[in-house]
Amino acid sequence: MSTVAAALAAARAKLPAGEARLLLGHVLQQSAAWLIGHDDQMLDEDELLAFASLVARRAGGEPVAYLVGFREFFGREFEVSSSVLIPRPETELLVEIALAKVGAGFTATGAARILDLGTGSGCLAVTLALEIPNAQVTAVDASAAALQVARKNAERLGAQVRFLQSDWFSALAGERFDLIVANPPYVAAADPHLAAGDLRHEPVAALASGADGLDAIRCIVFAAPAHLASGGWLWLEHGYDQAKAVRELLAAAGLADIEQRRDLAGIIRASGGRLK
């Protein structure tokens, strides 16, 4: 037997305090505030074993999000599994851009048609559907397992999203959208970061894309004009060192009014262009 305080103290030999609290809170289904207020609470054997297992797995490198089964994105909790990329704070920039573009009234239909390419957990599509209730949101992914996660998130959060299994635009023949957003894989295949930290456990197909990391972005950018409505925008997240290359790709595809936005770290993280 052990108390909450003693279990957390022991775990801190292997993990940061915040991660230890998050894992124990997950086991007990209690908040961090509850743990602080009940630090003398005794844990039973099953709770201790479950906590010890999570601590060992985290110390071995498994991402916290996969261990607890969720990650916060734009103020909402999204279920995640090893089938999907873990939502990241920098991707919220695409949501902010989308809200600004739709708010600027770039579509005259009254119901913006939005496409999320490579939806993964569905964090972008679901968030946009909830933040823009009258939008018609479509989300695609090549992975059936990822779509299962995304559908669960949409159902749990009450979002109306059309999900399709599709290799980028392959299942969308003849369809056009007012806004296309994508957080595609953009890491170079030989990047050593893929073999380090949390990235070791995330799906490689959602991270790596060719020798320079731009294969998926090239595919999306050059196919996008055929799926954009007049005046429609394409916006992509990309790597910290890819801004110049992505701008050139957007221009080569004939997109106009190219814009680039910085994330909270001051890095150009998203680029977009409009179909005239």
HUSULUR-V274984 format. One record per residue. N is the residue number from 0. RES is the residue in one small letter. PHI is phi in whole degrees, -180 to 180 (999 if undefined). OMEGA is omega in whole degrees, 0 to 359 (* if undefined). NEAR is the number of other C-alpha atoms within 8 Angstrom. Layout:
((N:RES:PHI:OMEGA:NEAR) (N:RES:PHI:OMEGA:NEAR))
This chain:
((0:m:999:182:7) (1:s:-156:176:9) (2:t:-89:175:11) (3:v:-56:182:13) (4:a:-62:182:8) (5:a:-68:179:8) (6:a:-64:179:10) (7:l:-68:179:12) (8:a:-62:179:8) (9:a:-66:181:8) (10:a:-68:183:12) (11:r:-69:173:10) (12:a:-72:183:6) (13:k:-117:187:8) (14:l:-132:169:11) (15:p:-60:184:7) (16:a:-59:182:9) (17:g:-63:179:6) (18:e:-68:178:9) (19:a:-61:179:13) (20:r:-64:181:11) (21:l:-63:181:9) (22:l:-70:179:14) (23:l:-69:176:10) (24:g:-61:177:12) (25:h:-65:180:9) (26:v:-62:184:10) (27:l:-89:185:7) (28:q:57:180:6) (29:q:-133:181:9) (30:s:-82:176:7) (31:a:-61:178:9) (32:a:-62:178:6) (33:w:-64:180:8) (34:l:-60:180:12) (35:i:-66:182:7) (36:g:-77:182:6) (37:h:-129:184:8) (38:d:-68:177:9) (39:d:-96:179:7) (40:q:-64:178:7) (41:m:-81:177:8) (42:l:-102:178:10) (43:d:-84:186:8) (44:e:-63:180:7) (45:d:-63:179:6) (46:e:-65:179:10) (47:l:-65:180:12) (48:l:-65:179:8) (49:a:-63:179:9) (50:f:-66:180:11) (51:a:-61:179:9) (52:s:-64:180:8) (53:l:-66:179:10) (54:v:-62:180:13) (55:a:-64:180:8) (56:r:-67:178:9) (57:r:-66:178:12) (58:a:-62:177:9) (59:g:-83:173:6) (60:g:111:180:8) (61:e:-66:181:11) (62:p:-63:178:9) (63:v:-57:183:9) (64:a:-60:179:10) (65:y:-72:181:11) (66:l:-69:181:10) (67:v:-94:174:8) (68:g:86:178:9) (69:f:-156:174:11) (70:r:-149:179:11) (71:e:-77:177:9) (72:f:-148:179:12) (73:f:52:175:7) (74:g:83:180:5) (75:r:-127:178:6) (76:e:-92:178:8) (77:f:-113:174:11) (78:e:-68:177:11) (79:v:-136:173:15) (80:s:-144:180:9) (81:s:-68:177:9) (82:s:-83:185:10) (83:v:-131:173:13) (84:l:-67:177:12) (85:i:-74:178:9) (86:p:-57:183:10) (87:r:-121:182:7) (88:p:-57:183:8) (89:e:-64:180:8) (90:t:-72:176:10) (91:e:-62:176:11) (92:l:-59:178:10) (93:l:-64:177:13) (94:v:-64:181:11) (95:e:-62:178:8) (96:i:-65:180:8) (97:a:-61:179:11) (98:l:-63:179:11) (99:a:-68:181:8) (100:k:-68:179:9) (101:v:-68:179:10) (102:g:-65:179:7) (103:a:-77:175:6) (104:g:72:181:7) (105:f:-73:176:10) (106:t:-113:181:11) (107:a:-92:185:5) (108:t:-78:183:5) (109:g:87:178:6) (110:a:-137:183:8) (111:a:-63:175:13) (112:r:-94:186:12) (113:i:-117:178:13) (114:l:-122:174:13) (115:d:-110:182:14) (116:l:-93:181:13) (117:g:68:193:12) (118:t:-66:179:17) (119:g:60:179:13) (120:s:-70:183:16) (121:g:86:187:14) (122:c:-61:179:12) (123:l:-71:184:11) (124:a:-62:182:14) (125:v:-66:179:14) (126:t:-62:180:11) (127:l:-66:178:13) (128:a:-64:180:15) (129:l:-80:181:10) (130:e:-79:179:7) (131:i:-125:190:8) (132:p:-57:182:6) (133:n:-91:180:8) (134:a:-76:173:11) (135:q:-104:188:10) (136:v:-104:174:14) (137:t:-117:178:13) (138:a:-131:180:15) (139:v:-127:173:16) (140:d:-155:178:16) (141:a:-77:184:9) (142:s:-96:177:7) (143:a:-65:179:8) (144:a:-66:178:7) (145:a:-65:179:13) (146:l:-62:177:17) (147:q:-63:177:8) (148:v:-65:182:15) (149:a:-62:179:13) (150:r:-63:178:10) (151:k:-62:179:9) (152:n:-66:179:13) (153:a:-62:181:13) (154:e:-66:183:8) (155:r:-67:183:7) (156:l:-94:176:7) (157:g:77:181:7) (158:a:-102:176:11) (159:q:-95:182:9) (160:v:-135:173:12) (161:r:-91:180:7) (162:f:-107:178:9) (163:l:-136:171:10) (164:q:-83:187:11) (165:s:-160:172:11) (166:d:-85:189:9) (167:w:53:186:11) (168:f:-92:192:8) (169:s:-60:181:7) (170:a:-97:187:9) (171:l:-121:181:7) (172:a:-56:177:6) (173:g:81:182:5) (174:e:-94:179:6) (175:r:-127:186:9) (176:f:-133:178:13) (177:d:-81:180:15) (178:l:-148:174:14) (179:i:-118:176:14) (180:v:-121:179:13) (181:a:-155:168:11) (182:n:-116:187:11) (183:p:-81:171:13) (184:p:-62:181:12) (185:y:-145:177:14) (186:v:-95:177:13) (187:a:-63:186:12) (188:a:-58:182:10) (189:a:-96:182:6) (190:d:-63:182:7) (191:p:-65:179:6) (192:h:-62:180:7) (193:l:-65:181:9) (194:a:-104:183:7) (195:a:-131:173:8) (196:g:57:182:7) (197:d:-61:184:9) (198:l:-60:179:9) (199:r:-60:187:8) (200:h:-104:181:8) (201:e:-90:183:13) (202:p:-63:183:10) (203:v:-60:182:7) (204:a:-63:179:7) (205:a:-91:184:10) (206:l:-116:189:12) (207:a:-99:183:12) (208:s:-152:174:15) (209:g:83:186:10) (210:a:-62:181:8) (211:d:-109:179:9) (212:g:79:187:13) (213:l:-108:184:12) (214:d:-58:181:10) (215:a:-66:180:11) (216:i:-63:176:12) (217:r:-59:181:9) (218:c:-59:182:8) (219:i:-66:185:9) (220:v:-61:185:12) (221:f:-78:176:10) (222:a:-90:188:9) (223:a:-61:183:9) (224:p:-55:179:11) (225:a:-73:182:6) (226:h:-122:176:10) (227:l:-105:172:16) (228:a:-73:178:9) (229:s:-57:182:7) (230:g:84:182:11) (231:g:-75:184:15) (232:w:-112:167:12) (233:l:-115:177:13) (234:w:-129:182:13) (235:l:-130:165:13) (236:e:-84:179:12) (237:h:-150:184:13) (238:g:-73:184:9) (239:y:-62:184:8) (240:d:-113:186:5) (241:q:-110:186:8) (242:a:-58:182:14) (243:k:-64:181:7) (244:a:-64:181:7) (245:v:-69:176:11) (246:r:-58:180:11) (247:e:-65:178:8) (248:l:-65:179:11) (249:l:-61:179:15) (250:a:-66:181:11) (251:a:-65:179:7) (252:a:-82:177:9) (253:g:88:178:8) (254:l:-81:185:13) (255:a:-113:176:10) (256:d:50:185:6) (257:i:-65:179:12) (258:e:-127:176:7) (259:q:-137:184:10) (260:r:-126:179:8) (261:r:-96:175:10) (262:d:-85:184:11) (263:l:-66:178:6) (264:a:-88:179:5) (265:g:84:181:6) (266:i:-94:174:8) (267:i:-67:190:11) (268:r:-115:182:14) (269:a:-140:178:15) (270:s:-134:182:16) (271:g:-149:177:13) (272:g:-147:185:14) (273:r:-117:174:12) (274:l:-87:180:13) (275:k:-74:*:7))
